[in-house]
Amino acid sequence: MYRLVRVGTANSDVIAKRCRRSTALIERTIYEEILPNLPFPMLHYYGCVEESNGEFWWLFLEDVSGGEKYQPFVKAHSVAAARWLGIMNTSAPGIVAATRLPERGPGHYLRLLRSARDTILSNFANPALNADHLAFLNTIVSRCEYLSMHWSQLTCACQGMPETLVHGDFIKKNVGVRTGRDGIMFLPFDWEKAGWGIPAEDISRVDIPTYWKIVQDYWPGLSIQNLERLANAGKVFRCIVFLEWIAPRLQHESVEQPLSDLRRCETWLASLFRAAEWQE
């Protein structure tokens, strides 16, 4: 990823992002066919270029990284994010291109969970891991298996939720923020994990009463209690995504950082299990 200084509109900076073709095709669909049909401003998309071998592409996007940062635990941002996601989620079902995106229902997260578990197990032979490390990793594997046993409870929390556009990585490092006369404006980027499905992960850190006020006229069958259960399931899904991202790094010679991240993940999962009142 590169920053091209003062080459964009009004001498603005442009981000040049190199990514694999599969990722580029998802993001190009988002920037060219979906975002222009949503009823709010988006970051400027300059286009894409395919490399000669076709394996990698370049995306060129407005640089919004230098502005205000999205803070999901700040009330004003949580409310604004809920409003933004609510409008996006109720507008996207009318966009045909959005329905062609990869599936992002509970089954997607179960596949990620199993992939993370299998990747952790496959790295047990790494000589950088000592006995204490392996004991801890066995705990993580047990958490994964325990979560698989309770998967039906997460699936139930998603039942009745209409399918819509899902960002899939709606976290502070992927969301630009601008504040003006019309209030807080969100400019999400890095749509490579986007898909069509249940927005549980996206709404897991937003103000649910605000989100409900936006969507209730479009999805009258949903209660605020339904959405709170969905958001709680989304917290588990977010943790799974993090776990699946960390697991492959256990193959490296230096394992201290991935182990530290996995300890955070294990604490997070234990807290979510207690909040769900699942018996361990």
C-alpha positions as CSV (number, residue, x, y, z in Angstrom):
1,M,0.0,0.0,0.0
2,Y,1.3,3.4,-1.0
3,R,0.3,7.0,-0.5
4,L,0.6,9.1,-3.6
5,V,1.0,12.7,-2.5
6,R,-1.2,15.4,-4.0
7,V,-2.1,13.5,-7.2
8,G,-5.9,13.4,-6.5
9,T,-8.8,15.8,-6.8
10,A,-7.9,19.3,-5.5
11,N,-4.3,18.1,-4.8
12,S,-5.5,15.5,-2.3
13,D,-3.5,12.3,-1.5
14,V,-4.4,9.0,-3.1
15,I,-3.9,5.5,-1.6
16,A,-2.7,2.9,-4.1
17,K,-3.6,-0.6,-2.7
18,R,-2.1,-3.7,-4.3
19,C,-4.2,-6.8,-3.6
20,R,-5.0,-10.2,-5.1
21,R,-7.5,-10.5,-7.9
22,S,-10.2,-12.1,-5.7
23,T,-10.0,-9.2,-3.2
24,A,-9.9,-6.6,-5.9
25,L,-13.0,-8.0,-7.6
26,I,-15.0,-7.6,-4.3
27,E,-13.7,-4.1,-3.6
28,R,-14.2,-3.0,-7.2
29,T,-17.8,-4.2,-7.1
30,I,-18.3,-2.3,-3.9
31,Y,-16.8,1.0,-5.2
32,E,-18.2,0.9,-8.7
33,E,-21.7,-0.8,-8.4
34,I,-22.8,-0.5,-4.8
35,L,-21.6,2.6,-3.0
36,P,-22.6,5.0,-5.7
37,N,-26.2,3.8,-5.2
38,L,-26.3,4.5,-1.5
39,P,-27.8,7.7,-0.2
40,F,-24.8,9.3,1.4
41,P,-21.3,10.5,0.5
42,M,-18.4,8.0,0.1
43,L,-14.7,8.3,-0.3
44,H,-13.6,9.0,-3.9
45,Y,-12.7,6.0,-6.0
46,Y,-10.3,6.6,-8.8
47,G,-10.4,3.2,-10.4
48,C,-8.3,0.0,-10.6
49,V,-5.5,-1.4,-12.8
50,E,-4.7,-5.1,-13.4
51,E,-1.1,-6.2,-13.5
52,S,0.1,-8.1,-16.6
53,N,-0.1,-11.5,-14.9
54,G,-3.6,-11.0,-13.7
55,E,-2.9,-12.2,-10.2
56,F,-2.6,-8.8,-8.6
57,W,-4.6,-5.6,-9.1
58,W,-4.1,-2.0,-7.9
59,L,-7.0,0.0,-6.4
60,F,-6.7,3.8,-6.2
61,L,-8.7,5.5,-3.4
62,E,-9.1,8.8,-1.7
63,D,-6.8,8.9,1.4
64,V,-9.0,9.5,4.5
65,S,-6.5,8.1,7.0
66,G,-5.2,11.5,8.2
67,G,-8.5,12.8,9.6
68,E,-10.5,12.1,12.7
69,K,-10.4,8.5,13.9
70,Y,-13.5,6.4,14.4
71,Q,-13.9,5.6,18.1
72,P,-16.6,3.0,18.6
73,F,-16.8,3.4,22.4
74,V,-17.4,7.2,22.1
75,K,-21.2,7.7,22.3
76,A,-21.4,10.2,19.4
77,H,-19.5,7.9,17.1
78,S,-21.5,4.8,18.2
79,V,-24.8,6.6,17.5
80,A,-23.5,8.0,14.2
81,A,-22.2,4.5,13.1
82,A,-25.6,3.0,14.0
83,R,-27.4,5.5,11.9
84,W,-24.9,5.0,9.0
85,L,-25.2,1.2,9.1
86,G,-28.9,1.3,9.4
87,I,-29.3,3.4,6.3
88,M,-26.8,1.2,4.4
89,N,-28.4,-2.0,5.5
90,T,-31.9,-0.9,4.5
91,S,-30.8,0.6,1.2
92,A,-28.6,-2.3,0.0
93,P,-31.3,-4.9,-0.7
94,G,-32.4,-2.8,-3.7
95,I,-28.9,-3.1,-5.3
96,V,-28.6,-6.2,-7.4
97,A,-24.8,-6.2,-7.4
98,A,-24.8,-6.5,-3.6
99,T,-26.6,-9.8,-3.7
100,R,-23.7,-11.3,-5.8
101,L,-21.2,-10.8,-3.0
102,P,-19.8,-13.7,-1.0
103,E,-22.1,-15.2,1.7
104,R,-21.7,-13.8,5.2
105,G,-24.2,-15.7,7.3
106,P,-23.4,-17.8,10.4
107,G,-22.0,-20.6,8.3
108,H,-19.2,-18.3,7.1
109,Y,-18.1,-17.7,10.7
110,L,-18.3,-21.4,11.5
111,R,-15.9,-22.1,8.6
112,L,-13.5,-19.4,9.9
113,L,-13.7,-21.0,13.4
114,R,-12.8,-24.4,12.1
115,S,-10.1,-23.0,9.9
116,A,-8.5,-21.2,13.0
117,R,-8.7,-24.4,15.1
118,D,-7.1,-26.5,12.3
119,T,-4.4,-23.9,11.7
120,I,-3.5,-23.8,15.4
121,L,-3.3,-27.6,15.6
122,S,-1.1,-27.7,12.5
123,N,1.5,-25.5,14.1
124,F,2.0,-27.5,17.3
125,A,5.2,-28.9,15.8
126,N,6.8,-25.4,15.6
127,P,10.0,-25.7,17.7
128,A,9.5,-22.1,18.9
129,L,6.6,-23.3,21.0
130,N,7.5,-24.6,24.5
131,A,5.3,-26.7,26.8
132,D,3.6,-23.7,28.4
133,H,2.8,-22.3,25.0
134,L,1.3,-25.7,23.9
135,A,-0.8,-26.0,27.0
136,F,-2.2,-22.5,26.3
137,L,-2.9,-23.4,22.7
138,N,-4.8,-26.5,23.8
139,T,-7.0,-24.1,25.8
140,I,-7.7,-22.1,22.7
141,V,-8.5,-25.3,20.8
142,S,-10.9,-26.3,23.5
143,R,-12.6,-22.8,23.3
144,C,-13.1,-23.4,19.6
145,E,-14.6,-26.8,20.1
146,Y,-16.8,-25.5,22.9
147,L,-18.0,-22.7,20.6
148,S,-18.8,-25.2,17.9
149,M,-20.9,-27.2,20.3
150,H,-23.0,-24.1,21.0
151,W,-23.2,-22.9,17.4
152,S,-26.9,-23.4,17.3
153,Q,-27.4,-20.7,19.8
154,L,-25.6,-18.2,17.6
155,T,-27.6,-19.3,14.6
156,C,-30.8,-18.8,16.5
157,A,-29.8,-15.2,17.3
158,C,-29.5,-14.6,13.5
159,Q,-32.9,-16.0,12.6
160,G,-35.4,-13.6,11.2
161,M,-32.7,-11.0,10.3
162,P,-33.0,-9.9,6.7
163,E,-29.9,-10.3,4.6
164,T,-28.1,-7.2,3.4
165,L,-24.7,-5.7,2.6
166,V,-22.1,-6.5,5.3
167,H,-18.8,-4.6,5.5
168,G,-17.2,-7.4,7.6
169,D,-14.4,-5.4,9.1
170,F,-16.1,-2.3,10.4
171,I,-13.4,-1.3,12.9
172,K,-11.7,2.0,13.7
173,K,-8.7,1.4,11.4
174,N,-11.0,0.9,8.4
175,V,-13.3,3.9,8.9
176,G,-12.6,7.5,8.1
177,V,-14.6,10.2,9.9
178,R,-15.4,13.8,9.0
179,T,-17.3,16.2,11.1
180,G,-19.1,19.1,9.5
181,R,-22.3,21.2,9.6
182,D,-24.3,18.0,8.9
183,G,-22.7,16.1,11.7
184,I,-20.5,13.1,11.6
185,M,-19.9,11.5,8.3
186,F,-18.4,8.0,7.9
187,L,-16.1,6.9,5.0
188,P,-15.4,3.2,5.4
189,F,-12.7,1.6,3.2
190,D,-11.0,-1.9,3.1
191,W,-14.2,-3.7,1.9
192,E,-12.2,-6.9,1.1
193,K,-14.2,-8.9,3.7
194,A,-17.6,-7.5,2.5
195,G,-20.4,-9.8,1.6
196,W,-24.1,-10.5,1.6
197,G,-25.6,-11.8,4.8
198,I,-26.4,-11.0,8.4
199,P,-24.9,-7.7,9.7
200,A,-24.2,-9.1,13.2
201,E,-20.5,-8.3,13.2
202,D,-21.0,-4.8,11.8
203,I,-23.5,-3.7,14.5
204,S,-21.7,-5.4,17.4
205,R,-20.3,-2.1,18.7
206,V,-22.9,0.5,17.7
207,D,-25.8,2.1,19.6
208,I,-28.6,-0.5,19.1
209,P,-31.5,1.7,20.0
210,T,-30.4,4.2,17.3
211,Y,-30.0,1.3,14.8
212,W,-33.4,0.0,15.6
213,K,-35.0,3.4,15.0
214,I,-33.5,3.5,11.5
215,V,-34.5,-0.1,10.5
216,Q,-37.8,-0.6,12.2
217,D,-39.9,0.9,9.4
218,Y,-38.2,-1.3,6.8
219,W,-38.0,-4.5,8.9
220,P,-41.0,-4.2,11.2
221,G,-40.7,-7.8,12.4
222,L,-37.5,-7.1,14.3
223,S,-37.6,-6.0,17.9
224,I,-34.9,-4.2,19.8
225,Q,-34.3,-7.4,21.8
226,N,-33.8,-9.3,18.5
227,L,-31.1,-6.8,17.5
228,E,-29.4,-6.9,20.9
229,R,-29.1,-10.7,20.6
230,L,-27.8,-10.2,17.1
231,A,-25.2,-7.7,18.3
232,N,-24.0,-10.1,21.0
233,A,-23.6,-12.9,18.4
234,G,-21.7,-10.4,16.3
235,K,-19.2,-9.9,19.1
236,V,-18.5,-13.6,19.0
237,F,-18.2,-13.5,15.2
238,R,-15.7,-10.6,15.4
239,C,-13.6,-12.5,17.9
240,I,-13.6,-15.5,15.5
241,V,-12.4,-13.3,12.6
242,F,-9.6,-12.0,14.9
243,L,-8.7,-15.6,15.9
244,E,-8.6,-16.8,12.3
245,W,-6.3,-13.8,11.3
246,I,-3.8,-14.6,14.1
247,A,-3.6,-18.4,13.8
248,P,-1.3,-18.5,10.7
249,R,1.3,-16.4,12.4
250,L,2.1,-19.3,14.8
251,Q,4.2,-20.8,12.0
252,H,6.9,-18.1,12.4
253,E,10.1,-18.4,14.3
254,S,9.0,-15.6,16.6
255,V,5.7,-16.5,18.3
256,E,5.5,-14.0,21.2
257,Q,3.2,-11.5,19.4
258,P,0.7,-14.1,18.1
259,L,0.6,-15.7,21.5
260,S,0.0,-12.4,23.1
261,D,-2.8,-11.7,20.7
262,L,-4.3,-15.2,21.3
263,R,-4.3,-14.5,25.0
264,R,-6.4,-11.4,24.4
265,C,-8.7,-13.5,22.2
266,E,-9.0,-16.2,24.8
267,T,-9.9,-13.6,27.5
268,W,-12.4,-12.1,25.1
269,L,-14.1,-15.5,24.4
270,A,-14.3,-16.4,28.1
271,S,-16.0,-13.0,28.8
272,L,-18.5,-13.6,25.9
273,F,-19.3,-17.1,27.2
274,R,-20.1,-15.7,30.6
275,A,-22.2,-13.0,29.2
276,A,-24.1,-15.6,27.1
277,E,-24.6,-17.6,30.3
278,W,-23.3,-20.7,28.6
279,Q,-22.1,-23.3,31.1
280,E,-18.5,-24.2,30.6
